[in-house]
């Protein structure tokens, strides 16, 4: 059922659903690249990157579950939105910490 939901979201849905799916795939790819590039940084960045990646995957899984439910189980949609916002907050915090560190080294 989940593979069918992914296939439907990628190809059989309307333009909005399909674009939503591919934007999600781009976010997953970006999170994976971030995780790969952050491995050599300090433990704080490494932990934030791992948590962000897990939240992005949680968001994807929630989206697939929501599509598999035929878009009827609203709490799963809430999980998807919560996962995205949580990941956004984690990556924002990581970006602000990096900005602070870069500004401190520039002095």
Secondary structure as GFF3:
##gff-version 3
##sequence-region A 1 107
A	DSSP	alpha_helix	2	7	.	.	.	ID=ss1
A	DSSP	pi_helix	8	12	.	.	.	ID=ss2
A	DSSP	alpha_helix	15	38	.	.	.	ID=ss3
A	DSSP	alpha_helix	43	68	.	.	.	ID=ss4
A	DSSP	alpha_helix	74	106	.	.	.	ID=ss5
###
